[in-house]
């Protein structure tokens, strides 16, 4: 079955109910503004060619919020696997190798070409602000160098500059929005969600170079750190103070 992009809610229903019960259905939720989705778009299409007997469905999470909410999609890219109208597996994040391996396992097939075509991704996150619809947080592996050689200070600073500008609102935190690893990060995620702010995130626990380098780069010793349009806004206490002084702080800062 060919790769299919959903065009309406009715189209989605038709696609997912017209196949045989034994057919594996892979639902790929994405958004056009999330950088981690860029490579995964290509990988997902390629895998649909490798496994033509199964159904690969692409869903723009922004355009079809009802479908996304029905599958509890809170991060993109996000893949849901169905068989016999039952969810059998979910994957979150831009990990082509894991996607290829999961499909191979669920289909019981052995397709080396899937592994070959699905190389690992070192994508970061990107987002845009919006006060409508679900607040999707781009997910993906930490943006680390492609080799194991130690970065020079200049290389690290270039990478940090790219990271803090990866999304209009960028949060450097301990853990992920779904699983914060400290109370301060958890509180700041909650504040962003309460104010319906779309944001990218970076888990500093996954990359010590970023964790230590950002302290010097921004002259701010603690985490979480929140950036808007590439400029440091501060940590939890500063953001709380900013909102107390201006309830429309995020709206004005992102505009």
QUIQUIQUI-V52067 format. One line per field, one symbol per residue. burial: + if it has 9 or more other C-alpha atoms within 8 Angstrom, else -. A space follows every 50 residues. Layout:
burial: ???
This chain:
burial: --+--+--+-++----------+++++++++--+++++++--++++++++ -+-++++++++--++-+++---+-+++++++++---+--+-++++++-++ +--+---------++--+--++++++++++----++++++++-------- -----++--++-+++++++++++++++--++--++++++--++--+++++ ++++--+--++-+++++--+--++++++++-+++++-++--++-----++ ---+-
